[in-house]
Structure formats: C-alpha cells, structure tokens
Amino acid sequence: MREYDFPLRQYLTTRLAAAYLGFQPATLKHWRQRGRGPRYVKHDYAVRYDQGDLDLWLATHTRDPALLRASSPTQPPVDAATNLVLLANARLERSTPPTLQDGESRP
C-alpha cells in the first residue's frame, strides 16, 4: 500500500442519505435549515453526508423502549457509544459471508 492510498470515505447525496435513513429528502433539507439532523458537508451548492456520520446519528437517536422501562440505578440505559458498537457489529454480521465447514465447497 502506497503512503497516499487510503480507504475512500462514502459520501452520499441528500437523496441517498434520506433513503439510507428512511426519510424524505425534504426532511433532511428542513433539518439542515434549522440546524438539526445528521452532520453534513457543504461546498457551494453541493451537500453530502458521510455515511459514518449517518450511522453515528442513527446510533445516538436509537431508543429501546424495553431498556427505558427496565432502566434503574443499578441498570442504566444503553448509551450512544454502546448503540454505535451494536450497530457496527450488526452491519459486520450482515456483510460477512458465511464460512465453509470442513469438507464443504463453494458452488
């Protein structure tokens, strides 16, 4: 790997970011105008969302009603960092191809 080779960050348009989050593009525009929603990059008229920032925003806005009901001083609710780790692990599980058992071969 050469010193300037690095993994490219995935930047999404407003339309793709909205689809990724499950919202309408107008919702993201509305949030931007009010200083809310996920972080974004703007250069002139181009608006882009870093996919990592979208994942972080989702993790920090994820609520589990069961955890909220069960929270107590001895068992606090799951924080945003834990949500992010759980989200990352779920993505890895979905993207990792199944391993072959001894004696199996790929079709």
N, C-alpha and C positions, 0 to 999 in steps of 0.2 A: 504494500500500500504506500503510495507516494505521500509526502507530507501534506499536500493540498487535497488529497482525496478524503472526503468525509461524507457521511450519510446525509442525503438531502432532507431537509425538513419538508413536511407535507403541508402546503398552504392551500386552503380551499376558498373558492369564491363564496359570496353571500348565499347564492342559491344552493351550492353544495353543502355549505356549513349548516344551512337551515334544514336540509334533508337529513344530514347526519344527526342533528339534534332532534328532529321530529317536529320542527316548527315551520311556519311560512317565512319566506324571505322578508316580508314586510315587518314581521315581529322583530327580527334582528335589526332592521333599519330603525324601527321605533325605539328599541333598547339603546342603540348607538346614540340617537338624538338626545336621549335622557341620561346618558352616562351609565347605563346598566348593561347587563348581559356579559358574555364572554369577551376576553381581550381580543383585539384585532389590530391589524397593521393597515395604515392608510398612506398611500403615496399618490398625490394628486387626487384623481377620482377613483383610483383602484382601491378596493377594500378586500383584504384577505384575512382569513382566520387560520392560525396554526392549529393543526389537528391535536397536538399535545395540550394546547390551551383549552380546546373544546372538551377534551377528556377531563382535564382538571376542573373545569367549570361544572361539568356533569357530576363529578365526584363530590364537589363541595356543595352541590344543591340536591344531592340524593338523600332522601329521608326514608327510614324504615319504620313504619308505624309500630311494628311489634317491638322494636328496640326502644322507641319513645315511651310506649306503655310500660315496658319492663324496666325502664331506667330507674335507678335508685342510687343513693350514696355509695353503695357497695358495688354497683354495676352501672357505670356511666354510659351514655350512648356512644356509638362509634363516631369518631371524629373524621374530619375531611381527609386527613392523611391515610387513615385506615381504609376509607372508602376508595381512595385512589389506588392503593395496593390491591384491594379486592377486584377493582375494575381491570387493572393491568393483568392480574392473574387470570381473570375470566377471558380476556382477549387472547392471552397466550394459549389457553386451553382450546379455544375455538380455532386458532390458526396453526396449531401444531398437528402435523399429520400423525395418524395412528402408527404405532410401532409394530413391526412384524414379530410374531412369536417364532421360536425355534422351528425350523422346517418349513415356514411359510414363505411364499414368494409373491411378488407383485404380478398382477395380470398383465 
